[in-house]
């Protein structure tokens, strides 16, 4: 926590910024502090969460199961949260969100594939565009795409990334090699 007491500054635009005994917690690198007539200071700025798995997933890789994100790398704001035990994200209603998720490294057998999509647990239904990976038969080439959705829930909503279909996947997120590419998800408020 930082305390600012009687701080004054003149930004390049010539406006005077003042602060008197403001206590800040969780300060972001970009955002706006406002002070209403009662003296309450609020912060507005980007609201985003970035999450990943901290180990490879080797079980539960079947259609309809989920990718469980176990680590919150970045979290700014209170409108988006992750339960790291279940991999379920909670979104505050009334905001428009951009949801994106990618698998990272996936070990596929020849001709194998995996497709993922964002899933609205509250409705329940798939939302947005699916993404995934497939291996060309007889080659080591992996093609990839992210699962993406733009979503405006009316009320608080829970979402997760689900495996829409899969064949020949041994593991998701290979942490044994030097690349260490893990599945990740990013959700941000866009409006």
C-alpha positions as CSV (number, residue, x, y, z in Angstrom):
1,X,0.0,0.0,0.0
2,X,1.2,3.5,-0.9
3,X,0.2,6.6,0.9
4,X,0.3,9.9,-0.8
5,X,0.1,13.0,1.4
6,X,-0.2,16.5,0.0
7,X,1.3,15.5,-3.4
8,X,1.1,18.0,-6.3
9,X,2.1,17.6,-9.9
10,X,1.8,19.5,-13.2
11,X,1.4,17.1,-16.1
12,X,2.6,18.2,-19.5
13,X,-0.9,19.5,-20.4
14,X,-0.6,22.1,-17.6
15,X,-3.4,20.6,-15.4
16,X,-2.7,20.5,-11.7
17,X,-3.1,17.0,-10.0
18,X,-3.4,17.1,-6.3
19,X,-3.7,14.3,-3.7
20,X,-4.2,14.6,0.1
21,X,-3.8,11.5,2.3
22,X,-4.8,8.9,-0.3
23,X,-4.1,5.3,0.4
24,X,-3.8,3.0,-2.6
25,X,-3.7,-0.8,-2.9
26,X,-3.4,-2.8,-6.1
27,X,-2.3,0.2,-8.2
28,X,-2.2,-0.5,-11.9
29,X,0.2,1.0,-14.4
30,X,-2.5,2.7,-16.3
31,X,-5.9,3.9,-15.2
32,X,-7.6,7.0,-13.8
33,X,-8.1,8.0,-10.2
34,X,-11.1,10.2,-9.6
35,X,-12.3,11.9,-6.4
36,X,-16.0,12.5,-5.9
37,X,-17.5,15.3,-3.8
38,X,-17.5,13.1,-0.7
39,X,-13.8,12.6,-1.0
40,X,-14.1,8.9,-2.1
41,X,-11.3,8.0,-4.6
42,X,-12.0,5.4,-7.2
43,X,-9.9,3.9,-9.9
44,X,-10.9,3.0,-13.4
45,X,-8.7,1.4,-16.0
46,X,-8.2,-1.8,-17.8
47,X,-9.9,-4.9,-16.3
48,X,-8.2,-8.1,-17.4
49,X,-7.2,-11.5,-16.3
50,X,-4.5,-13.8,-17.7
51,X,-4.4,-17.4,-16.5
52,X,-2.5,-20.6,-17.4
53,X,-1.9,-24.1,-16.3
54,X,1.1,-24.8,-14.1
55,X,1.4,-28.5,-15.2
56,X,0.6,-30.6,-18.2
57,X,-2.9,-32.1,-18.4
58,X,-2.8,-35.8,-19.1
59,X,-6.2,-37.0,-18.0
60,X,-9.7,-35.9,-18.7
61,X,-8.8,-35.1,-22.3
62,X,-12.2,-36.1,-23.8
63,X,-15.0,-34.2,-25.5
64,X,-17.1,-32.1,-23.1
65,X,-14.3,-31.9,-20.4
66,X,-12.6,-28.6,-19.5
67,X,-9.1,-27.2,-19.5
68,X,-8.4,-26.3,-15.9
69,X,-6.4,-23.1,-15.6
70,X,-4.5,-23.3,-12.3
71,X,-2.5,-20.0,-12.1
72,X,-3.6,-16.4,-12.3
73,X,-0.7,-14.6,-13.9
74,X,-2.3,-11.1,-14.0
75,X,-5.5,-9.8,-12.6
76,X,-6.5,-6.1,-12.8
77,X,-10.0,-5.1,-11.6
78,X,-12.8,-6.9,-9.8
79,X,-15.2,-7.8,-12.6
80,X,-13.3,-11.0,-13.7
81,X,-12.1,-13.7,-11.3
82,X,-10.8,-17.3,-11.6
83,X,-11.3,-20.2,-9.3
84,X,-7.9,-21.9,-9.7
85,X,-9.2,-25.2,-8.3
86,X,-12.0,-25.6,-10.9
87,X,-10.8,-23.4,-13.8
88,X,-14.1,-21.5,-13.8
89,X,-14.1,-17.8,-14.5
90,X,-16.8,-15.5,-13.0
91,X,-17.8,-12.4,-15.0
92,X,-19.8,-9.5,-13.6
93,X,-22.9,-8.9,-15.7
94,X,-23.5,-5.8,-17.7
95,X,-19.9,-5.7,-19.2
96,X,-18.8,-6.7,-22.7
97,X,-15.8,-9.1,-22.5
98,X,-13.3,-10.4,-25.0
99,X,-12.4,-14.0,-24.2
100,X,-9.4,-15.8,-25.8
101,X,-7.8,-19.1,-25.1
102,X,-5.0,-21.1,-26.7
103,X,-3.8,-24.6,-26.0
104,X,0.0,-24.0,-26.2
105,X,1.9,-27.3,-26.8
106,X,-0.3,-30.4,-27.5
107,X,1.1,-33.9,-28.2
108,X,-1.0,-35.4,-31.0
109,X,-0.8,-38.7,-32.7
110,X,-0.8,-38.6,-36.5
111,X,-4.1,-37.4,-37.8
112,X,-5.1,-36.4,-34.2
113,X,-6.9,-33.2,-33.3
114,X,-8.4,-31.2,-30.5
115,X,-10.9,-28.4,-30.6
116,X,-11.7,-26.0,-27.7
117,X,-14.5,-23.5,-27.2
118,X,-15.6,-21.1,-24.5
119,X,-18.6,-22.4,-22.6
120,X,-21.2,-20.4,-20.7
121,X,-22.0,-22.6,-17.7
122,X,-24.8,-20.4,-16.6
123,X,-26.9,-20.8,-19.8
124,X,-25.5,-23.6,-20.6
125,X,-24.2,-23.1,-24.2
126,X,-21.0,-22.7,-26.2
127,X,-20.1,-19.1,-27.1
128,X,-17.8,-17.6,-29.7
129,X,-15.6,-19.2,-32.2
130,X,-13.7,-22.5,-31.6
131,X,-10.0,-23.0,-31.9
132,X,-7.7,-26.0,-31.7
133,X,-4.9,-28.0,-33.2
134,X,-4.6,-30.8,-35.7
135,X,-1.7,-32.9,-36.9
136,X,-1.4,-33.7,-40.6
137,X,-1.3,-37.5,-41.1
138,X,2.3,-38.7,-41.4
139,X,3.9,-35.4,-40.3
140,X,4.9,-33.4,-37.3
141,X,3.1,-30.2,-38.4
142,X,0.7,-28.7,-35.9
143,X,-1.8,-26.1,-36.9
144,X,-3.3,-23.9,-34.2
145,X,-5.9,-21.3,-33.6
146,X,-7.4,-19.6,-30.5
147,X,-10.9,-19.9,-29.2
148,X,-12.3,-16.4,-29.1
149,X,-15.6,-14.9,-28.0
150,X,-17.1,-11.4,-27.5
151,X,-19.7,-11.8,-24.8
152,X,-22.1,-9.5,-22.8
153,X,-23.8,-11.4,-20.0
154,X,-26.8,-9.7,-18.5
155,X,-26.0,-11.0,-15.0
156,X,-23.0,-12.6,-13.2
157,X,-22.0,-15.6,-15.3
158,X,-19.5,-18.5,-15.1
159,X,-17.5,-19.5,-18.1
160,X,-14.8,-22.1,-18.8
161,X,-12.8,-23.5,-21.8
162,X,-14.1,-26.9,-22.9
163,X,-12.8,-29.5,-25.2
164,X,-15.4,-29.6,-28.0
165,X,-13.9,-32.6,-29.8
166,X,-10.7,-34.6,-29.6
167,X,-8.9,-37.7,-31.1
168,X,-5.4,-38.9,-30.4
169,X,-4.3,-36.4,-27.8
170,X,-1.8,-37.6,-25.2
171,X,-1.2,-34.4,-23.2
172,X,-1.9,-30.7,-23.2
173,X,1.0,-28.4,-22.2
174,X,4.3,-30.2,-22.5
175,X,6.5,-28.9,-19.6
176,X,9.3,-31.5,-20.2
177,X,10.9,-29.7,-23.2
178,X,12.6,-26.3,-23.3
179,X,9.6,-24.5,-24.8
180,X,7.3,-25.1,-21.8
181,X,4.2,-23.9,-23.6
182,X,1.2,-24.0,-21.4
183,X,-2.5,-23.5,-22.2
184,X,-3.6,-20.0,-21.4
185,X,-6.7,-17.8,-21.3
186,X,-7.2,-14.1,-21.3
187,X,-10.4,-12.2,-20.6
188,X,-10.7,-8.4,-20.7
189,X,-13.5,-5.9,-20.6
190,X,-13.8,-4.1,-23.9
191,X,-16.8,-2.0,-23.1
